[in-house]
Amino acid sequence: MAYRLIDLFSGAGGMSLGFREEGVEPVLALDNDAAAIKTHKLNFDGEAHCADIEAWLKTAEVPQADVVIGGPPCQGFSLLNKKRDGDSRRALWEPYLEIANRSKARVFVMENVAELYKSPELVQIRAKAEDYGFKTKAVIVNAADYGAPQTRKRTIVIGWRDVPEPDFPPRPTHADPSKNLNLPAWRTVKQAIGDLPKPVGTEIGVGSPIDLHFGRNPTAKSLARYKAVPPGGNRFNLFQNAPELTPDCWVRKTSGGTDLFGRLWWDRPSVTIRTEFFKPEKGRYLHPVEDRPITHREAARLMGFPDDFRFHGTKTEVARQIGNAVPPPLAGALARMVVRMLNPLKMSA
């Protein structure tokens, strides 16, 4: 019999996917993003509701589950949020933990940005979890260490009760090749997307395994900017090669922002994929050799989604789902650890 899973702030279901592949089946997903919930329904059985978590809790009957997973919105912690003090989203871990307790879950796995690790909120989260009978551990992990072709650092908080203590964090499956560890090297951009043909069209397609592999229709000025950035380059190369095409704000900013308008490298993992990866002015999101930003399909692969995972929504909605997801390979590593906790007979496996 499969273990039962509740995915809170589920988004498209990247974390659900990693857990399902290890035999932990979603019975409930909850998110306030309607398009993301439709995506979840396309890919998973079990209930999925588009709702505010606090409003849902007031009337809903929380189903029993073995595991609760999810990431309360990270913008309140993120360094990208300049107004994060007092951000109400910082408190959404409270209903998360209430559901973990009411569901009688034996394990919860909370994911958030790396900044959570040193925040006062982590102390509060662990104290509240202890009130519910959970012991906890927290650590910062890098998704690239678990097979995702992306260097994405995140804080993982695990809580457990009535099960053995976890071997936490999970043992990495991959390693930075410069460290000369006895593990396979980090997966690279080329391994993830190098086999894809040039993108076709400018609209989301249907029915094809690469139906997110569409391009954009850049202006002549944008295309000239792309061409001015060499392999591995960034906005500084744009200024060197085409100063007349460089925005004034970048000309004035002579330091920092080394990923802005940058090209990904074939032989490295991707940088962190965020929700506006289709805008190269937001980060290192230009294709390694082609004069264009990466496509939605390429971003999904760099997150670790298989091509048969179906997304619902507009271009912007799908991009948000991809950028907000937990990389499924990282989720799978966490799931294997959790299954060993729930089934002590597999602890030595």
KANORZI-V799651 format. One record per run of one state. SS is the DSSP state (A for helix, B for strand, O for the rest). FROM is the first residue (numbers start at 1). TO is the last residue. If there is no record, write none. Layout:
<<SS,FROM,TO> <SS,FROM,TO>>
//
This chain:
<<O,1,2> <B,3,8> <O,9,13> <A,14,20> <O,21,23> <B,24,31> <O,32,33> <A,34,43> <O,44,46> <B,47,50> <O,51,52> <A,53,59> <O,60,66> <B,67,70> <O,71,73> <A,74,76> <O,77,87> <A,88,91> <O,92,92> <A,93,102> <O,103,106> <B,107,113> <A,114,118> <O,119,119> <A,120,131> <O,132,134> <B,135,142> <A,143,146> <O,147,149> <B,150,150> <O,151,152> <B,153,160> <O,161,173> <B,174,175> <O,176,176> <A,177,179> <O,180,183> <B,184,185> <O,186,188> <A,189,193> <O,194,219> <A,220,227> <O,228,234> <A,235,241> <O,242,242> <A,243,245> <O,246,247> <A,248,252> <O,253,262> <B,263,263> <O,264,269> <B,270,270> <O,271,279> <A,280,282> <O,283,285> <B,286,286> <O,287,292> <B,293,293> <O,294,295> <A,296,303> <O,304,314> <A,315,324> <O,325,327> <A,328,342> <O,343,343> <A,344,346> <O,347,349>>
//
